[in-house]
Amino acid sequence: MIHLAGIERIFRVGGEEVHALRAIDLEIGQGEYLSIMGPSGSGKSSLLNIIGLLDRPNAGRYTLDGRDVTGLSDDEQARVRREKIGFVFQFFHLVPRLTAAQNIELPMVLAGIAPEERQGRIARLLADYGLEERAGHRPDQLSGGQCQRVAIARAMAMQPEVILADEPTGNLDRHTGQEVMQLLEGVHRAGGTLAVVTHDPEIGARAARRLRMIDGAIHSDERGDQRG
């Protein structure tokens, strides 16, 4: 499903080149659950941003569902991203002035989905993530765990094939973090592809496949029984 070949990402900082990603070769199959671990600055988030079409590599090729998406225009990449990929971030990235229901609805509005279809999906997602009583609340009226549930529901609004989570428990207490991981793993159990960037070895160990990155390169790629 996801195939990266020779991916390089270079940033210029203070006149110097910083290699965020070095010759990354990676294949991720449909329905896989993997964690991406490593120290700060190892390239974890840079890799996730490339996979999520939030950033472009300086070299290499990215194929998604058999289609080379490396050289697509910004608009074309945005369409692929909207249709195939959902994102969950550490700091939620909810729109402050919108209610929980409106935040969940937003990607569907941008995609031009009819109001009737939007309302049906919103109702199902609010129920699935235990948010029915918080539908009219803004982010500042929600707990951290509730905000992350809204973010996951929003990520699922377009029924994506891939969910990318960047430190999804990093801003939550341990108990709430476990609940959030169980929700994300539910997406995987339903057949979705799930990739989680994390500093937490316990969170990383939940995945059946575990990548470890060092200095922009994949240092190890372990497979084993899922521990979640």
Secondary structure, 3 states (H helix, E strand, C coil): CEEEEEEEEEEEECCEEEEEEEEEEEEECCCCEEEEECCCCCCHHHHHHHHCCCCCCCEEEEEECCEECCCCCHHHHHHHHHHHEEEEECCCCCCCCCCHHHHHHHHHHHCCCCHHHHHHHHHHHHHHCCCHHHCCCCHHHCCHHHHHHHHHHHHHCCCCCEEEEECCCCCCCHHHHHHHHHHHHHHHHCCCEEEEECCCHHHHCCCCEEEEEECCEEEEEEECCCCC
